[in-house]
Amino acid sequence: MMGLSSSIYGGSTRRDPETVKRDGWREMGMLAVSASDPRLSWPERELVLQLGEKLYGGPSNGRR
């Protein structure tokens, strides 16, 4: 059974989270982004927060 699950989940090689997010966007149009990502400007962070709240409700960590 271990051999089967290893091949399903890519063996012992673990992909970098940024690679997973980039591939998800390019292959499936799915975006995974943190509102605290330093690459985002203030308006971009606000947009991410607004989208998250609209789609999933407020964050459980007390932000906002």
N, C-alpha and C positions, 0 to 999 in steps of 0.2 A: 504494500500500500504506500509506503514511503516514497518509492520510486515514482509512482503515478502522481502523487501530489507534488513532488519536486518538479516534474516536467510541466505540470499545469501552471504552477506559480513561478516559472522561470528558473528553476534550479536553485542553486545557492547564491546566485548573483543578485544583489539588491540594487535597484535603480535609484538614482538620486531623485529626491522629491521634485526638484525643479524640472528634471527631464520628464517625469510622470505628468506634471502639470502641462508642460509644453506639448507633449504628445497628445494628451487629452484634448487640448484646444485644437491642435492641427488635425487630428483624426476624427474627433467627434463633435467639435464645436462647444465643448464643455470648458468652462472657466473656473478655476479654483484660485482664489486670491484672498490674501489676508488684508483687512482694512488697515493693518499697521505696517504693511510692506513699505519700507523706506524709499522704494523706487516710485511710489505714487505721490502726486502733489496733493495738497489739502482738498481741492475740489474733487479729485479722483477718489480719495478716501471717503469723502462724504457720499459720493455716488454709490460706492461699494456698500457702505452702511445702509443707505436708503434701500438699495436693491435687496440686501439680506433681510432687512426688517419687513419689507413688503412680501417677500417670498416665504420667509421662515419665521417671522416674528422677531422680537427683540433678543439680543444676545443674553445668555444665562450668566455671563461673567460680570454683570453689573455695569457695563458700559452703557452710556446714554441715559 
